[in-house]
Amino acid sequence: MDKENQIKLLKKELDDSKYDIYVDTYPMSLIELISLYKDKDIDLKAEYQRVFKWTVEQKTKFIESLFLGLPIPSIFLYQDENALWEVVDGIQRLSTIFEFVGVLRTEVKDEKGDFIKHPALELKGAPKLTSLNGLLYEDLTSDLQREFKKLKLQLIIISKKSSNDVKLEVFRRLNGFGTKLNPQELRNALVLLLNKEYFKFIEELSNMEEYKKCFNLSPKLIKDKKHCEYIVRYLALREESELMNYSTKDNPSIDDFFDDTIAKIVNQNKINIYEEKIKFKKTFELLNELFGDNSFKKYYHDANKHKNSVRESIFEVIIPGLVENIDYYCKEKEALRIKVLDLFKNDSVFEKALVHNPKAIDRMKRLLTISKEYFKINE
């Protein structure tokens, strides 16, 4: 393609892809932000703090940066239909300020039903203003407190008039550059941003004991949220139409696929959470009973045992068909045990499907189809 046509194509892509986004930008003092938070006009999404959070030293360095007058990145907020400000980017910065001045709320309620306040932040590890170390906000003199509360942050307010997917895309873009978070940590935050109930649903599934016993993941993999990634993989396999219709023309990564699919599942409320929990629990109770932490490891018939580590492809060939027929296999446990072990015979449909080492998304499509046929009830 010559440069002239390439530029024309670029202009068309820009016209087709630009977001309908409406924003207001202005500075706001910390005392104003604190007041809005106390009046519950700012939604920090407290559950987000459980996804990942700053250390005391990181919080202290941020407070020190404010005192020093160093440039602070803008806070992005989304104004919903009730004029409530939902934080899209900047939760750690705002929560650190609120914690320091002693107004940050926890998720725990007292006897009156009010949220209990988080203990005030005691500063520790300030690299420049070392005299801050060991101090609470209440230890500061009134003039220092006034100086702190008059400091300003730049706010960017995304209006509710913006297109529906702007909030999600802004978060992905802002957190996709130079971040130390892995793709699943970001994905967890995205789900929380989209729908709190789905976040709790995924968190609940990932922490079920029967489920965790089928993997016996190392502490490092748990820390990297691998157990949550398998839940996203599970949901993607359960939503057959999303997977089978997903285009791989532009060679998307598996993380692109997971991000797009989980966003659609959450936005379109495609899963009956109550029913899925029941199926999920039955499935992993059964797998744990029959195979324990060998559930997704390869079985070697010549050695009569499972070997090596958990494999994503084994998860993908077992889960779709088994979940769909879980009530049957709960009664026919021996039939399931034999079927799973037979997957690892040299001429099995599973082994043949992996001969040409397909790319991850194509492999998932292929194994989903195989699984539903292989575990189908023939009665």
C-alpha positions in Angstrom: 0.0 0.0 0.0 1.4 3.4 -0.9 1.7 6.2 1.7 -1.2 8.3 0.2 -3.7 5.4 0.5 -2.3 4.5 3.9 -3.0 8.1 5.1 -6.6 7.9 3.6 -7.2 4.7 5.5 -5.8 6.2 8.7 -8.2 9.1 8.4 -11.1 6.7 7.9 -10.1 4.6 10.9 -9.9 7.8 13.0 -13.4 8.8 11.9 -14.8 5.4 12.6 -13.0 4.8 15.9 -13.1 8.1 17.8 -15.1 7.9 21.0 -18.0 10.2 21.8 -16.4 11.6 25.0 -17.5 14.7 26.9 -15.2 15.9 29.6 -14.7 18.8 32.0 -11.3 19.6 33.4 -10.5 21.8 36.4 -8.4 21.9 39.6 -10.0 21.2 43.0 -8.6 21.7 46.5 -8.1 18.7 48.8 -10.5 20.2 51.3 -13.2 20.2 48.6 -12.5 16.6 47.6 -12.5 15.6 51.3 -15.9 17.3 51.8 -17.4 15.5 48.7 -16.1 12.2 49.9 -17.6 12.7 53.4 -20.9 13.5 51.8 -20.6 10.3 49.7 -20.5 12.1 46.4 -17.4 10.3 45.4 -17.4 6.5 44.9 -14.0 5.1 45.6 -15.1 1.5 45.0 -13.8 0.1 48.3 -13.5 -3.4 46.9 -10.9 -2.1 44.5 -8.5 -1.8 47.4 -8.5 -5.6 47.7 -7.4 -6.1 44.1 -4.1 -4.3 44.8 -3.1 -1.5 47.0 -0.1 0.7 47.9 2.3 0.0 50.8 2.6 2.5 53.6 5.9 3.6 52.1 4.2 4.3 48.7 1.5 6.2 50.4 4.0 8.3 52.4 6.0 9.1 49.2 2.7 10.3 47.6 1.9 12.6 50.6 5.4 13.9 50.6 5.1 14.7 46.9 2.0 16.7 47.6 3.8 18.7 50.3 6.7 19.3 47.9 4.4 20.6 45.2 5.5 18.0 42.7 3.3 17.4 39.6 0.6 14.8 40.3 -1.2 13.0 37.5 -4.8 14.0 36.9 -7.6 12.2 38.6 -10.2 10.7 36.2 -13.8 10.5 37.3 -17.0 9.4 35.7 -20.2 11.3 36.5 -23.1 8.9 36.5 -26.8 9.6 36.0 -27.2 10.5 39.7 -24.3 13.0 39.5 -22.2 10.7 41.6 -18.4 10.8 40.8 -17.0 7.3 40.2 -13.2 7.1 40.3 -11.9 5.7 37.0 -8.2 6.4 37.7 -6.7 7.7 40.9 -8.3 5.6 43.5 -5.0 5.0 45.3 -4.1 8.7 45.3 -7.5 9.8 46.7 -7.8 7.0 49.2 -4.3 7.8 50.5 -5.3 11.5 51.0 -8.5 10.4 52.8 -6.7 7.9 54.9 -4.1 10.5 55.9 -6.7 13.0 57.1 -8.6 10.3 58.9 -11.9 10.1 56.9 -11.4 7.0 54.8 -14.2 4.5 55.3 -13.8 0.7 55.5 -16.3 -1.9 54.2 -17.2 -2.9 57.7 -20.3 -1.4 59.4 -20.9 -0.7 63.0 -24.0 -1.5 65.0 -25.8 1.6 63.6 -25.1 0.5 60.0 -22.5 3.2 59.4 -19.1 2.3 57.8 -16.3 2.2 60.3 -13.4 4.6 59.5 -10.0 3.3 58.5 -7.2 4.0 61.0 -5.4 7.2 60.1 -2.2 6.8 58.1 1.1 7.2 60.0 3.8 8.3 57.6 6.8 6.0 57.2 9.8 6.0 54.8 9.6 9.6 53.4 12.9 9.9 51.4 13.1 13.7 51.3 11.1 15.2 54.1 12.4 12.8 56.7 10.7 14.8 59.5 7.3 13.5 58.2 8.2 10.0 59.4 6.1 8.8 62.4 3.6 11.7 62.0 -0.2 11.5 61.7 -2.2 14.3 60.1 -3.5 15.3 63.6 0.2 15.8 64.7 0.6 18.7 62.2 0.2 22.2 63.3 -2.9 24.0 62.1 -1.0 26.1 59.5 0.5 22.9 58.0 -3.0 21.3 58.0 -4.4 24.3 56.2 -1.5 24.3 53.7 -2.1 20.6 53.0 -5.9 21.0 52.5 -5.5 23.9 50.1 -3.3 21.9 47.8 -5.1 21.2 44.5 -5.4 18.2 42.2 -6.4 18.3 38.5 -9.7 16.5 37.9 -10.9 15.2 34.5 -14.7 14.5 34.7 -16.1 12.2 32.1 -19.7 13.1 31.5 -22.5 10.6 31.5 -23.2 11.9 27.9 -20.1 10.0 26.8 -20.5 6.7 25.0 -21.0 3.7 27.3 -17.6 2.1 26.7 -15.5 5.3 27.3 -15.1 4.6 31.1 -13.8 1.1 30.4 -11.5 2.2 27.6 -10.0 5.1 29.6 -9.2 2.8 32.5 -7.6 0.3 30.2 -5.5 2.9 28.4 -4.4 4.7 31.6 -3.4 1.5 33.3 -1.9 -0.3 30.3 1.2 1.8 30.1 4.2 1.5 32.4 2.2 -0.5 34.9 3.5 -3.2 37.1 0.1 -4.9 37.3 -0.3 -8.1 35.3 -3.1 -8.6 32.8 -5.4 -10.5 35.3 -5.0 -7.8 38.0 -6.0 -5.2 35.5 -8.9 -7.5 34.4 -10.1 -7.8 37.9 -10.2 -4.1 38.3 -12.0 -3.7 35.0 -14.7 -6.1 36.1 -15.1 -4.2 39.3 -15.3 -1.0 37.4 -18.1 -2.4 35.2 -20.2 -4.3 37.8 -19.5 -4.9 41.5 -21.7 -8.0 41.6 -19.7 -9.8 38.9 -16.5 -8.9 40.6 -17.8 -10.5 43.8 -19.0 -13.5 41.8 -15.6 -14.1 40.2 -13.8 -13.5 43.5 -16.2 -16.0 45.2 -15.6 -18.7 42.5 -11.8 -18.3 42.6 -11.7 -18.8 46.4 -13.9 -22.0 46.5 -11.8 -24.6 48.3 -12.9 -27.4 45.9 -11.8 -25.3 42.9 -8.4 -24.4 44.4 -7.7 -28.0 45.3 -7.9 -29.0 41.7 -4.9 -26.8 40.9 -2.8 -26.6 44.0 -1.2 -23.4 42.5 2.0 -22.1 44.0 1.9 -19.0 46.2 3.5 -17.0 43.3 0.8 -18.0 40.8 -1.9 -17.2 43.4 -0.2 -13.8 43.9 -0.3 -13.3 40.1 -4.0 -14.0 40.2 -3.7 -17.2 38.0 -6.7 -18.7 39.9 -8.8 -15.7 38.8 -7.6 -16.1 35.2 -8.9 -19.6 35.1 -12.3 -18.3 36.2 -12.3 -15.9 33.2 -11.2 -18.9 31.0 -14.1 -20.9 32.5 -16.6 -18.1 31.8 -15.3 -17.7 28.2 -15.7 -21.4 27.6 -19.2 -21.3 29.0 -20.2 -18.4 26.6 -19.9 -20.5 23.5 -21.1 -17.9 21.0 -18.7 -15.3 22.2 -15.7 -17.6 21.8 -16.8 -19.2 18.5 -17.6 -15.8 16.9 -14.5 -14.0 18.1 -12.4 -12.8 15.2 -8.7 -13.7 15.1 -8.1 -11.9 11.8 -6.0 -9.2 13.4 -4.1 -11.8 15.5 -5.3 -10.7 19.0 -3.6 -11.9 22.1 -5.3 -14.2 24.6 -5.4 -11.3 27.0 -7.3 -9.2 24.4 -9.8 -12.0 24.0 -10.3 -12.3 27.8 -10.7 -8.6 28.2 -13.2 -8.3 25.4 -15.2 -11.4 26.4 -15.4 -10.7 30.1 -16.5 -7.1 29.3 -19.3 -8.4 27.1 -20.4 -11.0 29.6 -20.6 -8.3 32.4 -22.1 -5.5 30.3 -24.8 -7.7 28.7 -25.4 -9.6 32.0 -25.1 -12.9 30.0 -24.7 -15.3 33.0 -27.2 -16.4 35.6 -24.9 -16.0 38.6 -27.0 -18.1 40.9 -27.2 -21.1 38.5 -23.6 -20.8 37.5 -22.4 -21.0 41.1 -24.3 -24.3 41.5 -22.9 -25.8 38.4 -19.4 -24.6 39.2 -19.4 -26.0 42.7 -20.7 -29.4 41.6 -18.1 -29.6 38.8 -15.1 -28.9 41.0 -16.3 -30.9 43.9 -16.5 -33.9 41.5 -13.2 -33.3 39.9 -11.5 -32.8 43.2 -13.1 -36.1 44.5 -11.9 -38.0 41.5 -8.5 -36.4 40.7 -7.6 -33.9 43.3 -4.7 -31.6 42.1 -4.2 -33.9 39.1 -7.5 -32.7 37.6 -5.8 -30.8 34.8 -2.5 -32.6 34.5 -1.7 -35.1 31.8 -2.2 -38.8 32.5 0.5 -41.2 31.3 -1.0 -44.6 30.7 2.4 -46.4 30.5 3.3 -45.1 34.0 -0.3 -45.3 35.3 -0.1 -41.8 36.8 -0.5 -38.1 36.2 2.7 -36.1 35.6 4.0 -32.6 35.1 2.1 -29.3 35.7 -1.4 -28.1 35.1 -2.2 -27.4 31.5 -4.6 -24.9 30.1 -5.5 -27.1 27.2 -6.6 -29.9 29.6 -8.8 -27.5 31.4 -10.3 -26.4 28.1 -11.1 -29.9 26.9 -12.7 -31.0 30.1 -14.7 -28.0 31.4 -17.3 -27.2 28.7 -18.7 -30.7 28.2 -18.5 -31.7 31.8 -20.3 -28.6 33.2 -23.0 -29.0 30.6 -23.7 -32.5 31.8 -22.6 -32.2 35.4 -25.8 -33.7 36.9 -25.3 -36.9 34.9 -21.6 -37.3 35.7 -22.3 -36.7 39.4 -24.2 -40.0 39.3 -21.8 -41.7 36.8 -18.4 -41.0 38.4 -16.6 -44.0 37.1 -17.7 -43.2 33.6 -16.3 -39.7 34.0 -13.0 -41.0 35.4 -12.5 -43.3 32.4 -13.5 -40.7 29.9 -11.0 -38.2 31.4 -8.1 -40.7 31.4 -8.9 -41.8 27.8 -8.3 -38.2 26.7 -4.6 -38.9 27.0 -4.4 -42.0 24.8 -2.1 -41.4 21.8 -5.0 -41.5 19.3 -7.5 -39.5 21.3 -9.4 -36.6 19.8 -7.6 -34.3 22.3 -4.1 -35.4 21.4 -4.9 -35.1 17.7 -6.3 -31.6 18.2 -2.9 -30.4 19.5 -0.6 -31.9 16.9 -0.2 -28.7 15.0 0.1 -26.5 18.1 -2.7 -24.1 17.3 -2.7 -20.5 18.7 -4.4 -20.1 22.1 -7.8 -18.7 20.9 -8.0 -21.2 18.0 -7.1 -24.0 20.4 -9.9 -22.9 22.8 -12.4 -23.0 19.9 -11.3 -26.4 18.8 -11.3 -27.9 22.3 -14.7 -26.4 23.2 -16.2 -28.2 20.2 -14.4 -31.5 21.1 -15.4 -31.3 24.7 -19.1 -30.8 24.1 -19.2 -33.8 21.8 -16.9 -36.0 23.9 -18.8 -35.6 27.2 -22.2 -35.7 25.6 -24.6 -38.1 27.2 -25.3 -41.0 24.8 -28.4 -42.5 26.3 
